[in-house]
């Protein structure tokens, strides 16, 4: 079998805050979609007949694909609406209605999820952690669409036996647990024909959040996760009204509720976490639980920004989430930018309050790029090396082009003669700030091109 080889510029972020720019490199992908060789071009020993070679043009580079750690797939149906409401009202008036509608209409589910997959690929997202709906069959549709689209997708069938919308909940904790077990089995049987390298979808236990789950349901899901070694996702300490509700109903913070029922594990990713403190982050680090940072939706629904720097300093694994539809943009690039903006405002407020000492709370574009790629892949526990270019890692990458024949591409304007000069950090930062889908000309997941 002829292998695939790319020759040109490669850019990744192997560590937080470090951007690695490699020019005139050769990368070879094996028949299973893993990187089998990565070296300076002059050290490449492959003969032309052994590989199908693609030369990355000047003004272009390969970058690891993005990871989105928090997205509500059915809410794509009403993306960009209803953001004037507080969280609990917004769930009542928009989220639950849309999810119930999707669950009752498989044709609409197929249409919505196909459009979602298309948009994800357009925006360079190759791995996504998804909240689905209650109905098992609708989540199988979601999984099938993502698998066929070539996207790594972790599918969360919602578990919720409490709801402000009586028609949108599961009848009991016992039935909710049975449905979670059944969905896991259906996922295994539906995709059992695929090899491990071709299988891109996986089930995730998904207690929606503590207000929608009884203690019996949470306990059952915790036991199921331990027994089957299943991933878990939920929302943690997201908004004032949600935090207050949990305190009133349970008498303890929701971090204690999740921990009590064995739902904080190394396999868990919790979204938001805006009301957590340093001791809480230390606790999550010791357990191994990751966080999906959703700066755009936090700006709408939380009265506090996420303490990103504190979480990172505590050693917590953190990635970024768009949180469609609480966040209105499916573009992880917008999420990166918002994360930097929010962190700079936090740092400014710290200085204005007279706290001149201590670690800066702001992050820069390089750190945000890490969170969108290697940080997200690490938090998702994707195969070793994902999010960087290294031998043995799956080839999950996007091809970005910034200029051609002396002219900028898309939103990029070029004023100096670049010729065949390599990509500079300054030009890379410009793309990070203003680049869009016009700069993205290809996406590969597990070595297979899935866009365009």
C-alpha positions in Angstrom: 0.0 0.0 0.0 1.3 3.5 -0.9 1.6 5.7 2.1 0.7 9.4 2.3 3.4 12.0 2.8 3.1 15.7 3.4 6.1 18.0 2.9 6.1 21.6 4.2 5.5 23.6 7.3 4.0 22.2 10.5 2.9 24.2 13.6 1.8 22.8 16.9 1.9 23.5 20.7 3.7 20.7 22.5 3.5 22.6 25.8 1.3 25.3 27.3 2.6 28.7 25.9 5.0 27.1 23.5 4.4 27.3 19.7 6.7 25.0 17.6 7.2 26.1 14.0 8.9 23.5 11.8 9.7 24.3 8.2 10.7 21.9 5.4 9.6 18.9 7.3 8.3 15.5 6.0 5.4 13.7 7.7 4.3 10.2 6.6 1.0 8.5 7.5 0.7 4.8 7.7 -2.3 2.7 6.4 -4.1 3.0 9.8 -3.9 6.8 9.9 -1.0 7.1 12.4 2.1 9.2 11.9 4.9 6.8 11.1 7.7 9.3 10.2 8.3 12.9 11.1 11.6 14.6 10.3 13.4 17.3 8.4 12.8 16.8 4.7 16.5 16.0 4.0 16.3 13.1 6.5 13.3 11.5 4.8 14.4 8.1 3.4 11.2 7.2 1.5 11.4 6.7 -2.2 8.9 8.4 -4.5 7.2 5.1 -5.4 6.5 4.3 -1.8 4.6 7.4 -0.9 1.9 9.6 -2.4 3.4 13.1 -1.7 1.5 16.3 -1.1 3.5 19.5 -0.9 2.1 22.1 1.4 2.3 25.4 -0.6 4.3 28.4 0.7 2.0 30.5 2.8 0.4 27.4 4.2 0.9 25.1 7.2 -0.4 22.0 8.9 -1.9 22.5 12.4 -3.5 19.9 14.7 -7.3 19.9 14.5 -9.3 21.6 17.2 -11.1 19.8 20.1 -14.5 21.1 21.3 -15.1 19.7 24.8 -18.6 20.9 25.3 -21.4 21.2 22.7 -25.1 20.4 22.9 -25.9 18.9 19.6 -29.7 19.3 19.5 -29.3 23.0 20.5 -27.6 23.7 17.2 -31.3 23.9 16.1 -31.7 27.3 17.7 -28.0 28.5 17.8 -27.8 32.3 18.4 -31.2 32.9 20.0 -32.6 33.4 23.5 -29.4 34.6 25.1 -31.2 37.5 27.0 -32.5 35.0 29.6 -30.8 33.7 32.8 -29.8 30.0 32.6 -32.7 28.2 34.3 -35.3 30.2 32.3 -33.3 29.7 29.1 -33.3 26.0 29.6 -37.1 26.0 30.2 -38.0 28.2 27.2 -35.4 27.0 24.6 -33.2 24.0 25.4 -35.8 21.5 26.7 -38.3 22.4 23.9 -35.7 22.0 21.2 -34.4 18.7 22.6 -37.9 17.3 22.9 -38.6 18.3 19.3 -35.5 16.5 18.0 -36.4 13.4 20.0 -39.8 13.3 18.4 -38.6 13.8 14.8 -35.8 11.5 13.5 -35.8 13.3 10.1 -35.2 16.6 11.9 -32.5 15.0 14.0 -30.7 13.7 10.9 -30.9 17.1 9.2 -29.8 19.0 12.3 -26.9 16.7 13.1 -25.7 16.5 9.4 -25.6 20.3 9.3 -23.7 20.3 12.7 -21.1 17.9 11.4 -20.6 20.0 8.3 -20.1 23.2 10.3 -17.7 21.5 12.7 -15.5 20.3 9.9 -15.6 23.8 8.2 -14.3 25.3 11.4 -11.5 22.7 11.9 -13.0 20.7 14.8 -11.9 17.1 14.6 -13.0 15.9 18.1 -16.1 16.9 20.0 -17.7 16.0 23.3 -21.4 16.1 22.7 -24.5 16.3 24.9 -27.4 14.7 23.0 -31.0 14.1 24.1 -32.9 11.6 26.2 -34.0 9.2 23.6 -31.6 6.4 22.8 -32.4 6.1 19.1 -31.9 9.8 18.5 -28.4 9.6 20.0 -27.6 6.6 17.7 -28.5 8.9 14.8 -26.1 11.5 16.2 -23.3 8.9 16.6 -23.9 7.5 13.0 -23.8 11.0 11.5 -20.6 11.9 13.3 -18.9 8.5 12.4 -19.9 8.9 8.7 -18.6 12.5 8.7 -15.2 11.3 10.0 -15.3 13.3 13.3 -14.2 11.9 16.6 -17.3 12.2 18.7 -18.2 11.3 22.2 -21.9 10.9 22.4 -23.8 11.7 25.6 -27.3 10.3 26.0 -28.9 12.6 28.6 -29.9 11.1 31.9 -32.4 13.2 33.8 -35.3 12.1 35.9 -36.2 15.6 37.2 -37.3 18.5 35.0 -39.2 21.7 35.0 -40.8 20.5 31.8 -42.9 17.5 32.7 -42.9 16.0 29.2 -39.1 16.1 28.9 -37.6 13.7 31.5 -37.2 10.0 32.1 -40.0 8.3 34.1 -37.8 7.2 37.0 -34.2 6.8 38.2 -34.4 3.1 37.5 -35.6 3.6 33.9 -33.0 6.3 33.3 -30.2 3.9 34.5 -31.6 1.1 32.4 -31.7 3.4 29.4 -28.0 4.5 29.9 -27.0 0.8 30.0 -29.0 0.0 26.9 -27.5 3.0 25.0 -24.0 1.8 25.8 -24.9 -1.6 24.5 -26.5 -0.2 21.3 -23.4 1.9 20.6 -21.2 -1.2 20.9 -23.4 -3.3 18.6 -24.0 -0.6 16.1 -20.3 0.0 15.4 -18.9 -3.4 16.2 -17.9 -3.9 12.6 -15.3 -1.1 12.7 -11.7 -1.6 13.6 -10.2 0.3 16.5 -8.5 2.8 14.2 -11.7 3.4 12.2 -14.0 3.7 15.1 -14.5 7.4 15.9 -17.5 7.4 18.2 -17.9 6.4 21.9 -20.7 6.7 24.5 -20.5 9.0 27.5 -22.6 8.8 30.6 -24.3 12.2 30.8 -26.2 13.3 34.0 -27.3 16.6 32.7 -26.6 18.5 35.9 -27.5 18.1 39.5 -30.8 19.9 39.4 -32.1 17.4 36.8 -30.9 14.2 38.5 -32.1 12.5 41.7 -29.5 11.1 44.1 -30.7 7.6 43.1 -30.0 8.3 39.4 -26.6 9.8 40.2 -25.6 6.9 42.4 -26.6 4.4 39.7 -24.6 6.2 37.0 -21.6 6.3 39.3 -21.8 2.6 39.8 -22.3 2.0 36.0 -19.2 4.1 35.2 -17.1 2.2 37.7 -18.4 -1.2 36.4 -18.0 -0.5 32.7 -15.1 2.1 32.8 -17.3 4.6 31.0 -16.6 8.3 30.4 -18.7 10.9 32.3 -19.6 14.5 31.4 -21.8 17.1 33.1 -22.1 20.7 34.2 -20.5 21.9 37.4 -20.9 25.2 39.3 -22.0 26.9 36.2 -24.3 29.8 37.2 -25.6 31.6 40.3 -29.2 30.4 40.0 -28.0 26.8 39.4 -25.5 26.9 42.3 -28.1 28.4 44.7 -30.7 25.7 43.6 -28.3 22.9 44.5 -27.4 24.4 47.9 -31.1 24.8 48.7 -32.2 21.3 47.5 -29.1 19.3 48.5 -27.5 21.3 51.3 -24.0 20.9 49.8 -22.2 22.2 46.7 -22.7 20.2 43.5 -19.0 19.2 43.5 -19.7 17.3 46.7 -22.9 15.8 45.1 -20.9 14.5 42.2 -18.1 13.2 44.4 -20.5 11.5 46.8 -21.8 9.5 43.9 -18.4 8.6 42.4 -19.0 10.8 39.3 -15.7 12.7 39.7 -13.2 10.4 38.1 -10.2 10.5 35.7 -12.8 9.7 33.0 -14.9 12.8 33.8 -15.0 16.2 32.1 -17.1 18.9 33.8 -18.1 22.0 31.9 -17.9 25.6 33.2 -16.8 25.4 36.9 -17.0 29.2 37.2 -17.8 29.1 40.9 -15.0 26.8 41.9 -12.1 27.9 44.1 -8.4 27.0 44.4 -9.1 24.1 46.8 -11.7 22.7 44.4 -9.2 22.8 41.6 -6.7 21.0 43.7 -9.3 18.4 44.4 -10.1 17.9 40.7 -6.4 17.7 39.9 -5.9 15.0 42.6 -8.9 13.0 41.2 -7.9 13.6 37.6 -11.2 15.2 36.4 -10.9 17.6 33.5 -12.7 20.9 32.7 -14.3 22.2 29.6 -13.7 26.0 29.6 -16.6 27.8 27.8 -15.8 31.5 28.0 -18.5 32.7 25.6 -21.4 31.0 27.3 -20.0 31.8 30.7 -20.1 35.5 29.7 -23.9 35.1 29.2 -25.0 32.8 31.9 -22.5 33.1 34.8 -21.9 36.1 37.0 -18.3 35.0 37.5 -15.6 34.2 34.9 -13.9 30.9 35.0 -10.6 31.1 37.0 -8.6 29.6 34.1 -5.1 30.5 35.4 -5.9 29.1 38.8 -7.1 25.8 37.3 -4.0 25.5 35.1 -1.7 26.3 38.0 -3.4 23.6 40.0 -2.5 21.1 37.3 -6.1 20.5 36.2 -6.5 19.3 32.6 -8.4 22.0 30.7 -9.7 22.3 27.1 -12.1 24.6 25.4 -15.8 24.3 24.6 -18.1 26.3 22.4 -21.2 25.2 24.5 -23.6 25.5 21.6 -26.2 27.0 22.1 -25.3 28.8 25.3 -22.4 30.0 23.3 -23.6 31.3 19.9 -20.4 30.5 17.8 -19.4 27.0 16.7 -15.9 28.3 15.9 -13.2 27.2 18.4 -11.2 30.1 17.1 -13.8 32.5 18.6 -13.6 30.5 21.8 -9.8 30.9 21.9 -10.1 34.6 21.4 -12.8 35.0 24.1 -10.7 33.0 26.6 -7.9 35.5 26.1 -10.2 38.5 26.4 -11.9 37.3 29.6 -8.5 36.4 31.2 -7.2 39.9 30.4 -10.2 41.5 32.0 -9.6 39.3 35.1 -6.0 40.4 35.3 -7.0 44.1 34.9 -9.5 43.8 37.7 -6.9 42.1 39.9 -4.5 45.0 39.4 -7.2 47.6 39.9 -8.1 46.0 43.2 -4.6 46.6 44.4 -3.4 42.9 44.2 -0.2 43.7 42.4 1.6 40.5 43.6 1.0 37.0 42.4 0.8 35.2 39.1 -0.8 37.0 36.2 -4.4 35.8 35.5 -4.2 36.6 31.8 -3.3 34.1 29.1 -1.9 34.8 25.6 -2.8 33.5 22.2 -0.1 30.8 22.3 -1.7 29.3 25.5 -5.1 29.5 24.0 -4.0 27.7 20.9 -2.6 24.9 23.2 -5.9 24.6 25.0 -7.7 24.3 21.6 -5.4 21.5 20.4 -3.0 19.6 22.7 -4.8 20.7 25.8 -8.2 19.6 24.6 -6.8 16.3 23.3 -5.1 15.6 26.6 -8.3 16.5 28.6 -10.3 14.2 26.3 -7.7 11.5 26.7 -7.4 11.0 23.0 -4.7 8.5 21.7 -1.2 9.4 22.8 0.3 12.3 20.9 -3.0 13.7 19.5 -2.9 17.4 19.3 0.8 17.5 18.2 2.8 16.1 15.4 4.8 13.1 16.7 5.5 9.6 15.6 2.8 7.2 16.8 0.1 9.9 17.1 -3.0 9.8 14.9 -2.9 12.3 12.0 -5.6 14.7 13.1 -4.8 17.9 11.3 -6.0 20.9 9.3 -4.3 22.7 6.4 -4.3 26.5 6.8 -3.3 28.9 4.0 -2.6 32.5 4.7 -1.3 33.9 1.4 -0.7 33.0 -2.2 1.1 34.8 -5.1 1.7 37.8 -2.9 -1.9 38.2 -1.9 -3.5 37.4 1.5 -6.3 34.8 1.6 -9.7 35.5 3.1 -9.4 38.1 5.9 -5.6 38.2 5.8 -4.1 41.3 4.1 -0.4 41.2 3.2 1.5 44.5 2.8 5.1 43.2 2.5 6.6 41.0 -0.1 6.6 37.5 1.5 7.8 35.4 -1.5 8.9 32.1 -0.2 9.6 33.3 3.4 8.5 30.7 6.0 5.5 31.4 8.2 6.5 33.8 11.1 5.0 33.9 14.6 3.7 37.4 13.7 1.8 36.1 10.7 0.6 33.2 12.8 -0.7 35.5 15.4 -2.5 37.6 12.8 -4.3 34.4 11.6 -5.1 33.5 15.2 -6.8 37.0 15.6 -8.7 37.4 12.4 -8.5 34.1 10.4 -11.7 32.3 9.5 -13.0 29.4 7.4 -11.6 30.9 4.2 -8.1 30.0 5.4 -8.9 26.4 6.1 -8.5 24.2 3.0 -8.4 20.7 4.4 -9.1 18.6 7.5 -7.8 15.0 8.2 -8.9 12.8 11.0 -7.1 9.5 11.6 -5.3 10.1 8.3 -8.4 10.4 6.2 -9.4 13.7 4.6 -13.0 14.6 5.7 -13.1 18.2 4.5 -13.7 19.5 2.0 
